[in-house]
């Protein structure tokens, strides 16, 4: 097993010597095996990797989930691996976003992976998807509707943070049964997530019902699907290369926030290339949106239409306009130049703010506060008197802060000017808010909201860790 995974890692250059690697661990069989395999390879072959394990308690399974976290933490302690534990209420995320349980869990999990990776300066995030997961993914995409790119399955690597952090899947050539055997041989006792047996999730139905039936038809079905996946990956790579080359020939203008193409030259290309060219353009304008086949087909339909002019409006302020012989893809000026950011704070936990080069740490604290030793980049609040959910964001026009010892408030802009924060840093300053109230500007001023006093039952401690570049700004 170790040699098989090692060969896969080295042949595809998934992990390099001396890298810091974030490893997702649920405490289940697959992720436990991945973490132990990487630890064993690192120990035996002296790769010089620094491993960081990240575990998320999703807030679904009560005591069972706490036992999962305990197991993962104890394993990391035994192996000498840094352990990062997070707790999130996925049901709350579902209410806020409208996402389903698996989609919301994945979104939060991957966001935490990125946060930790950027925090510890890791260049790779390793996850435990294996060969059976690949088959399951392809079948799931088939029944929901997909194109050739969907048949390619999950890639062995892809950027999560462009040119900074890459997601890698070292186990895609290994089966679930092989990983289970590895855990037994290594004396590991991974946890089993009871929700994996639930038939209410579509992917579980495929794994528990469909895949065993396919095995009755042909016991080598998985092998054939994986072979199809590899062929689709090769074909897709070629088509992407052709699409990029043809796109260069049809572009009339390209600059940040705008791409204009020649409609006639575009339509002279094969439709298979046209679809990929549209996706390339949309991704150039915004990678914040996962552009679907519906977006692409809408653009194709507009370009093929008989009307001399037409317009489509997409998310992120992107519009596609056809004017006679041109098709213009463009982003609204306001969106293009906006530097606004906003993140819901993990309470308790750590939230990374990439735009600020800072991280916000929050936890509940017992015992009296030593006010004389409270640093400038920390603040405490009466958790039960905060006026709403906590966020960290950049400043907005009209922001004001209620001040200590006064009946009034002051413009945030004036506070930053008084503190001599340079103009170019003001939009990067992380502002902590509760509901619609500014409660703290780290290193500058705390508001009069939710003070800690003798009646406080829960103290919320908030600390912001700034990068070195802020030292002169906040001195």
N, C-alpha and C positions, 0 to 999 in steps of 0.2 A: 504493500500500500504506500509506504513512505517513498519508495523509489518511483512508483507510478505518478504520485502527486509532484514529486521533485522534477521529474522529466517534463511534466506538463507545465510547471512554473517556468522552468528554464527554456524550454522550446518556444514558449510564447512570450518570454520576457515579462512575466506578470509581476514579479517581485525582484528587486535588485539588492545586492549586498549593502548593508548599512542603513536601510530604509526604516523609518518609523511607520508602523502599520496599525490601523484601527481594525479590530475584529469584532463583528457583531456576534453576541452570544446570548441565546435565549435560555440555555440550560438543557435544551433538547438534544437528541442524538446527533443531528447533523452539525450544529454549530459547536457542540462540545468536541466532536471529532476534529473539526477544522482547527479549533484553537489548539488542541493537543498535538495535531499533526504539525502545525507551524512551529510550536514550541519544540517538538522533537527534532524537526529538520534544523532549526536554529541551533539547538544544542549539539547535534551530531556533525553538522557541516560548517558550523561557525560563520553563518551569514552575517552576524552582527546586527540582526533585526532588533528593534525595540517594539514590543507588542503592547497594545492598549486594548483591553476588552471593554465593550460597551453593552450594558444590559438595560432594557426598558421594561418596567412594570406597567402594563397597559391599563390597569385599573378595572379589569374584567372579572378576574377569578379569585378575588379575596385572598384567603390564606394559602391557597394553592400557588398563586402567583408569588407570594412572599417566600415560599419555600423554593421556588425556581430561582429567585434572586439570591437566596442564601446559598444554594448549591453552586451557582455560578461564581459567587464571591469566594467561597471556600476553595473551589478549584483554582481560581486565579491566585489565591494566597499560596496554595501548595506549589504552583508552577512559578511563582515569583513574577506574576504579570500584573501590571497596573489595571485596576478595576474601576470603571466609571458607572455608577448606578443612577438611573433616572426614573422618576415616577410621573406618569401623565394619566389624566382621566380621558381615555379615548372616547367614552360616551359623550363627554362635554365637547370634544373636538368634532364629533359627528353632528352634534346640535348646531355648532357654530358654522360648520362648512357644508353640511348636507351630504358629506361623503359616507359611504358604507363602512362597516367595521374594519374590513381588511384593508381597504384603500386608505382610511384614516390612520390605521396602525402603521402602514408602510410609510406614509408621508411623514409622520412624526419620527419614526425610527430613522429614516434616512436623513432627516434634518439634524437629528442628534449626532449621527455619525459624522456629518459634515462639520458640525460645531466642534466636536472633540478633535477631529483631524486638523482643523485650522488652529485650534487652541494649542495642540501639542506639536504642531508643524509636521504632521504625518502626510506623506505623499500618496499613500494607498489606503483604501478601505476594502477589507476582504470579507465576503459573505459566503454562506455555506450552500448555495444552490448547487445541486448535483444533477446527474444524468436523468434521474426520474423526474426531477423538477422541470428539466428542459422538455421532456416529453409531455408532461402535464400542461406546461405553458403553451406549447404548440397546439395541443388538442383544444385547450380553452380558447385560443385565438381563432381556431378553425370554426368552432361552433358559434362564436360571436361575430364572425366576419373578419377576414383579414386579406392582405395581399402578400406578394412574395416576401416583402421585408418581415412580415409576421411569421412566416414559415422558417425564417432564419433563426428564430428563437432568441434566447438571451445571449448577448455577446459576452465573450470572456473578459472584456474590459471596456470601459467607457468613462468619459470625464463626468465627474459630479460637480467639480468646481474647475472651470476651464483653465487648463495649463497649470493647475495647482494640486488638485486631489483627484485620483482616479479610482473608480470602483473596479475590483477584480474578483473573478470567480474561479478559484483554483481547482474546484472539485467537479467541474462539468463533465469530466470523463469517468467519474466514479459513481457507482450505483448506491442506492440507499442501503441495500443488503450488505454491500462491502463496508460501508461506514458503520453499520450496526455491528458487524463482525470485528471491526477495528476497535470499537469501544469495549467489547467483551474481552478481546485480547489484551487491551491496555489496562484492564481492571477498572474501567470507568462505569459509573452508574448514572447516566443522564436521566433527566426528568422527562415525563411525557405530558404534553399539553392536552388536556381532555377535550378542548375545543377542536382538535384535529380529527376527532371521531364524529363530529357533528355533521349531519347530512344537509343542514340548512345552507351551507356555503357551496357555491357552484364548483369551486376548485376541489373541495373535498369529495363531492359527488364523482367528479372525474377520476380522482385518485382511488376512491374506495369502491366505486361501482363500475365505471367504464373501463378503466385500465385492466382490471382482472378479466372482464369479458373479452377484451381484445387479446389477452393472453391465451384464452381458450381457442380463439380463431387461429392465432399464430404466436407461438411462444417467443418468437424473435421480433415481435412487432416493434418493441422499443428500439432495438438495433436499427431497424429499417427507418423509423421516424427520425432518429438521430442522423442517419446517413442523408436523408432528405434535407435536414437542417443544415448540414455542412455544405451540401450542394447549393442550397438557397443562399447561404452566406457568400459563397464564391460568386454566384450569379449577381447578387445584389451589389457586391463590391465592384464588379465590372460595370454594371449599369450606373452606379453612382459616379464612377470615373468618367464615363461617357457623358453623363448629365452635366457635370462640372465643365467639361470641355465645350459642350454645345452652348451652355449658358453664357460663357464668355463671349461667344460669337453673336448672341442676340441682345446683349445688354447695351443700351444707349447711354445710360447714366447710372453711376453708382456712387453714393456717398452716405455717411451716417444718417439713418432714418429715411432713406429713399433709394429705390431701384426702379429704373424705367427700362422696358424691353420693347423690341420691335415685334409687333403682333404677328406680322406675316412670316418673319423668320422663325418665330416661336412655333407657329402652327405647321411649319414645314418639317418639324422634328417629329419623330415617332411619339405616340401618345404615352408610351412607357417612360420616355425621357421627359416629356412635358410634366408629368405628375411629380417626378423627382426634382425637376427644375423649380417648380412652384414651392415645394417643401424647402429647398435650399434657400430660396429668397425669403420665405417667411421666417426661417430660422436665423437668417442674417439680421433681420429686423428685430426679432425678439425670441430669446430662448426661454422666456418665462412661461410661454404657452406650449402645451403639448399639442402640436398641430395634427388634427385628425384627417382621415380620408374625406370627411364631410366638408372641411375647409377647402381641401384641394379640389374636390369635385365641383364645389361652388365656383371657384375661380375658373376652372376649365369650361364650365357651362357658360359663364359670362363671356369669356374670350371667344367661344364658338358661336355666340348669339348673333343675330342679324342686326341688332340695334347698333348704331355707330358709336353710342356712348352708354356707359352703365357704371354702377358703383356698388361695391360691397363694403360693409363695415364689420371689422373683426375685433376681438378683445385686444387689450393693451393699446388702444387708440390707433390701430392699424387699419388703413383703408386700401382697397384695390380699385383703381379707376381705369376704365377703358375710354380713350378718346381717339377715335378714328384709328390711326395706325400704331398707337402706343398703348401700352398697359403700364400704369404707374402703381407701384407698391410703396406706400409711404406711412410714416408714423407722425402723429400729431406733434407739433413743435413743443407743446407743453410736456408731453410724455418723453420726448427725446432728451430734453434738458433737465428733467426732474431728477433731483437727488434725494427725494423723500423716501424714508424707510420707516417701517413700523413692525415690531415683533411683539407677540404676546409673551410675557415673562413666565418662565418656569418657576413655580412656587410650590415646594422648594426645588432648587436646581440651578443650572447654569444656562444662560442664553448668550450666544455669540452675536455680536453686532459687527459684521464684516466691514460695513461702510465706515464705522468709527475706529476699527482696529481695537475694539474693546470687548470685554465680556462682563456680564452682570451675574453675580452670584447672590442667591437669596436662600435664607433658611430661617426657621423659627428658633428663637433663643430663649433659654431659661436663665433665671438669676438676674441680679441687679446689673445695670449698665454702668460701666466705668467711663463716665462722660469725658474725663480728662484724657483718656487714652483712645477715644473714638477717632479714627483717622479722617482726613478730609474727603477721602474717596469712599466713605461708608456713611450710612444713615440708618436710623431705627424708626419704626412706625408701630403704632397700635394697630395690629392686624385687623381687629374687629371694627375699627372706625374708619377704615379707608373707604372712599366713596364709590368704588367700583373696581372692575378687573384691572390688573396691572399690565402696562405696556412700556416698552422703550421705543422711542421714535425720534425723528429729527424735528426741529422746530417748525411751527406753522405760523402763518400770518395771523396776528391777533392774539397769540399766546400771552397769558398773564400768569403771575404767581402771587398767591396770598402770602403775605410776609409775617414773620414773627413780630409780636408787639405792636401791630398796627391794625386798624380796622379796614384797611384797603389792600390794594394789590399793585403790582408794578409790571410793566411790559417786560416780557422775556428779552426782547431786543435790547432794552436799556440795561438789564442786568448783565448781559454779555458784554456790552460796551463798557460798563463800569468796571467789569472784571478784566478789561483789556484783552479779551479774546479776539485774535485777529479775524478779519472778515472771512478769509478763506476757510477758517476752522469752524465757523458758527453753524453751518449746515451739517457738519459732521458730529457736532456735540450730541451725545445720547441724552435724551430728556426722558425722565421717568414720570409716567402719568398713572393716575388711578381714576377710572371712568373718564370724564372729560377735564379733569383737574391736573395741572402740572404740580407734582408734589416734590420733585427734586431735580436739580441740575448738578450732577456729580462734580465735586471739586469747586463749585461756585456757591450754591445756596440751596437750603432746604426750605420747603414751605411750612406754613403753620398748621397744615392739615394732619390729623391723626397723631398728635403728640403722645409720647410715652409718659405715663404718670403713675401714681400709686394705685389707680383703679385698673390699670392695664392687665389683662389676663394673658394675651399672647403678643409677644414682641417679634416683629418681623425685621430681621437684619438684612440689609442690602449693601452690597459692596461692588464697586466697579473697578475692574482691573484694566488700566489703560496701557497701550503700547508705549515704547520708549519715545516715539515721536511727539507724544503729548507732554513730555516733561517740561519743556520750555513754555508751553501754552498755559499750563496750570501751576507754574511755580509761584 
